[in-house]
Amino acid sequence: MLKRFFIKLLLFVLLFPIFLVIVFKFINPPFWGWEISRMLFPPQGYPAHTQHEWVNLDKISKNMQLAVIASEDQTFPEHHGIDVKATLAVLRHEGKNGPARGASTISQQAAKNMFLFPVHSYIRKGIELYFSLLMEIVWGKERILEVYLNIIEFGPGIYGVEAASEHFFHIPASRLSAQQAAQLAAVLPNPYKIKASPMSNYVYQRTLWIRRQMRQLGMVTLNKVYNEQSLFKSFHLYP
């Protein structure tokens, strides 16, 4: 009896994430794990009212898409959810609190923000990796990038690039210049201490570095993202 219970529990643990990933392939999430965590346990400086507006990927400036790849995960078009070399390098220098953010790909960050909570542990990291692999298979790169850019926090309670663009530059995300996109990408390591505008010296220097990486990567990087095929695209189920 106990054995059957654990088998059913294991199946649930393995299959429920698959169900969630398939659902949110086609449905834009009304809320997500990171946002729920912030609401339940608001950090210092978290506002009473949050800002968010969902926009499709084709309504987000390609400058912004390239900026986050240049800043956060330059191997995004090639890997399958995990940058193995970066992960192993971080684990070799890891402390007792579990893996650090430095090894996270855009896929892992999207999985963490979408489905999980901000707790550092190896168990959470393992679940994050499982979701990342599922998202790579089912969603594909375009959907991962779209979700990532719509739910990532760019400042206290400022979720998604559309809200961030309006807040910092008073323009829609579709009109972000390369400079503005790089400034937004520069805050992602710590949006509670770093602001896109007005620029601190750190943001200025970080923005210069991101701009250089964007020029080196070029728009060919985005073409690789758009040409990548997900499971659902391969079987012509994508609407």
Disulfide bonds with the S-S distance in Angstrom:
none
